[in-house]
């Protein structure tokens, strides 16, 4: 009791928790914490064993024997497009940390695959700006159809079977607009 208020045990509070309760509210608790330093302020793992032990048991430490090809979920060459790009970024860093290999620009840099086979080979990747990347992909054999006038993307205009073919004929009146 630091604020001077007398308080009693709440129903939802266990006996064990009640035995260590010293504050009537959270506001009282934080008021008491003001100005006090934490137990580990200024301590390093070299000067204090407790801090060293905490540093060793820190979560997120990578175990080398469970990384890469040794990991049970490693897919090897059958990896997907996004996962392969994530792997390249993890191994080689972000692409924007260097200039375009074709024009030397440093804006909007991507990792581009040289062979278009998407192999797990770090020498098969290069940095290209968006403009050079698009030109490179077109040169390799990917046509520029998506940007042509009148091009319909793969998911637009697909026949799904939900709308009858007669709905697309001239003069068709939808069922909910017909005269009753």
N, C-alpha and C positions, 0 to 999 in steps of 0.2 A: 504494500500500500504506500504509494509515493505521493499521491495527490491529497491524501487526507480523508478520502471517502471511505466509508465502511461498506463493503459489498459482500454478498453471500453467493454460495454456489448455485449455478444455474442447473436446470434439470438435464440439459444435453451434455453437460461437462462431466467427464468420468472422475472417479475418485483419485486416480493416478495423476490426471492432468490438474486437478484441483490442488493437489499437494504442492505443485510447482508454480501455481498461479500467484503472481504478485501485483497484478495490475487490474484495475476495474474496467478498463477499455483499451482499445488499440491506440486511441489518442493519448491516453496516459502513458502507455508503453513507449510510443515514439517521442513523447515529451521528455521522458527519462533518458532516452538514447541520445538526445541532442548533445553535442559537445564531447561525447566519449569516442575514443578511437577503437578500431577493431583490434582483435587479438593479434592479427598477423600483419599489421601495418609496419612497413620498413623491414620485414624479415624476408630473407631469400632462402632458396633451397640449400645454399652453401652454408648459411649461418644457423639454420634451425632444422632439426630433424623432422619435426611435424610438417613443415612446409615441403620438405623434400619428399616425404611419404605421400602427401597429397598430390604432388607433381607427378609421381610415378604412377599413381592409380587413377590419374585423370582419364575420363572417358574420351573416346575419339582417337586414341593412339592406334595407329595402323600396324598390324602385325605383318611383317614382310612375307612370311610363309603363306599367308592367305590372300595375297594380292596377285593380280594379273592371271597368268596361266594356271597358277596353283589354286585359285579360287574355284569353289565347286560350281558356281554359276557362270564360269567363263564359257563363251560361245565360240571363240576362235574366229574363223573366217565367215561363219554364218551369222554374224552380228548385224543388227539393223542399221539403217541410215543414221538416225539420231544418236544412237549409242556409239557408233563409230566416230561421229563428229565430236561427241563428248570425250571420247578416249583421246582423240588427237589434241583437243584443247588441254586435257589433263597432262598429256605427255609433252607437248610443245609450247603450251601457253596460248594466250589469246592471240588471234591473228593480227589485231590492231597494234601489236607491239613492234611491228616492223613495216617497211614500205612494200608496195606492190612490186613483184618481181619483173613485171613487164614495163610499166610506165614510171615507177618510182613514187607514185602518189601515196599519201599516208591517210587518206580519208576513206571510210567505209570499206575496210579490208576484211576479206573472208578467207577461210581455208578452202582451197580448190583441189580436187583430186585430179592428178595428171592423167592417169590411164583410164578413168571412168569405170574401173573394175571394182573400186571401193575395197581394196585389200587392206589388211592390217599391217601396212608397211609405212613407216614414217617418212621414208624417202620418196613416197608416192604422193606427197602433199606439197603445195606451194601457196604462198600468200598472193592474192590477187584483189585489186579493188573491184567494186561491184561492176563497173563498166567493162574492165578486162575479163572478169569472170564470165560475164554474159557472152562476150565475143568468143572467149575460149571454148565455152560449152557449145556454141553455135558451130564453131570450126570443127569440133570433134565429131559432130553429127547430130546434135540435138537441134531440130529445126526451130525456127523462131515463130511458130504458129500461134502461141498464146497471145502475142501482141498484135496479130494481124487484125484488120478491121473485119468485123463479122464473125470472129472466132467465138465458138461457144465452149466454155470450160467443160470438163468431163462430167461435172455434177449438175449442170444446167440442161434442161430439156430432155432428161432421161425419161424413158417410158417406164413408169413404175407400176402401171396396171391399176392405179387408184382413180385415174381420170380416164373416161372413155375417149377413144379416138374421135368420136363425133363432136366432142367439146371443142376441138380445134378447127372445125369446119366453119366457113363463113355463114353467118346468119344463125348460128346456134344460140339458143336461149337456155341459160342454166335452169335447173329444176326449181330453184328457189325464187326465180324471177318470172316464172310462167304465170299467165292469168289463170285465176281459179274459176 
